[in-house]
């Protein structure tokens, strides 16, 4: 059984194929369904025409109907959207579970299946989120902080002289230009944020807490972080696949 798994974010969407407990044919798209030709190409790359269904994590509810329609019209796929009521391979110990983003549930499920628990996931999206599963295997919440694109974009939009900065590449040793100063602030600042938040949370979750990270800038931002951290670019899609199989009785 093959399933198309889709992670719909605020600024980007990731599409892949889940089959035989593996993720393949991953495409990362800017703009999501607002670029329907690109979406169709990504779905075709993932083999949507030969898939049985689609399983979706969306943090943009206003677009869910359009995605449902597109998947059905183009490829005849019925889609299911992950939420807190979906059966999960992790428990939830959270006062208002309806507030948990679907992508965060997918991250938690994927991390637990790969690494056990306790585990912390840092997800580099529009926001930098941390999701925590405790030693009892329960999702207990996490932390939400400004992400790299949000930080650099906001500085450009809300100031008169700060430019748009392209993230990636080598980090300058000196902030001897506005661009270099912003690059240091973005990369080193986020590296320190992840390290300090991990240390803070692990005081509660206890020794042996695994830290893993996902999202487009995770590998770049966390190089040299100084604590053990596993970078897994497919973690959210993998978690969606795991939950899909759990719902359908294919894993315990």
HUQUI-V944078 format. One line per field, one symbol per residue. ss: DSSP state (H for helix, E for strand, C for the rest). burial: b if it has 24 or more other C-alpha atoms within 12 Angstrom, else e. Layout:
ss = ???
burial = ???
//
This chain:
ss = CEEEEEEECCCEEEEEEEECCEEEEEEEEECHHHCHHHHHHHHHHCCHHHCCEEEEEECCHHHHHHHHHHHHHHHCCCEEECCCCCCCCCEECCCCHHHCCHHHHHHHHHHHHHHCCCEEEEEECCEEEEEEECCCCEEEEEEEEECHHHHHHHHHHHCCCCCCCCCCCCCCCCCCCHHHHHHHHHHHHHHHHHHHHHHHHHHHHCCCCEEEEEECCHHHHHCCCCCCCEECCCHHHHHHHHHHHHHCCCCC
burial = ebbbbbbbbbbbbbbbbbbebbbbbbbbbbebbeeeeebbbbbbebbbbebbbbbbbbbbeeebeebbebbeeebebbbbbbbbebbbbbbbeeeeeeebbbbbbbbbbbbbbbbbbbbbbbbbbbbbbbbbbbbebbbbbbbbbbbbbbbbeebeeeeeeeebbebeeebeeeeeeebbebbbbbbbbbbebbbebbbebbeebeeebbbbbbbbbbbbbbbebeeebbbbbbbbbbbbbbbbbeeeeeee
//
